[in-house]
Amino acid sequence: MHKKYGELIISLLATDQSHYVEQKEDGTYRKKAGVVNSKLIEQVLLEQK
């Protein structure tokens, strides 16, 4: 199910960025190298449990 959500989100959004931000446990954000793709979205959704 999470994989399908990731694919759906990517099909609706587009980005050409080579970095993204990730929220840490303390609430701060850190810049990370990488692209936002369906696999990344799937990982984030799975970690939200």
N, C-alpha and C positions, 0 to 999 in steps of 0.2 A: 504494500500500500504506500509506504513512504517513497519508494522508487517512482511510482506513478505520479505522486505529488511533485517530486523534484522535476520530472520530465514535463509536467503540465506548467509549472512555474517558468521553466526555461523556455517553453514554447511561447509564452506570453510576454516575456521580458527579454531584452537584449542588452549586452554590455560588451565593451571592448577593453575593460580595465584589466590591468595586470596585478592589481592589489585589491584587497578588501579589508574590512575591519572585523575583529572578533571581540565579543564582550567576554571579559574575564570574570571569575567568581566574585571579585571585589567590586564589580560594576564598572571598572574602567575598560577602555577599548584599546586594542593594539592593532596596528597595521600589519597585515600578513601578505606575503607574495603569493600569487596564485589567481586563478580565474574562478568566477562563480559558474559552476556547471551543475548538472542534475545530481552528480555524485556528492558534491559538497552539500547541496540542499538536503539530500537524503541523510547524510551524516548528521547535520544539524538537527533535523527532525527527530532522528533516533535518539540523540542526546537529550532531548527535551523531556523524555519520559521520567 
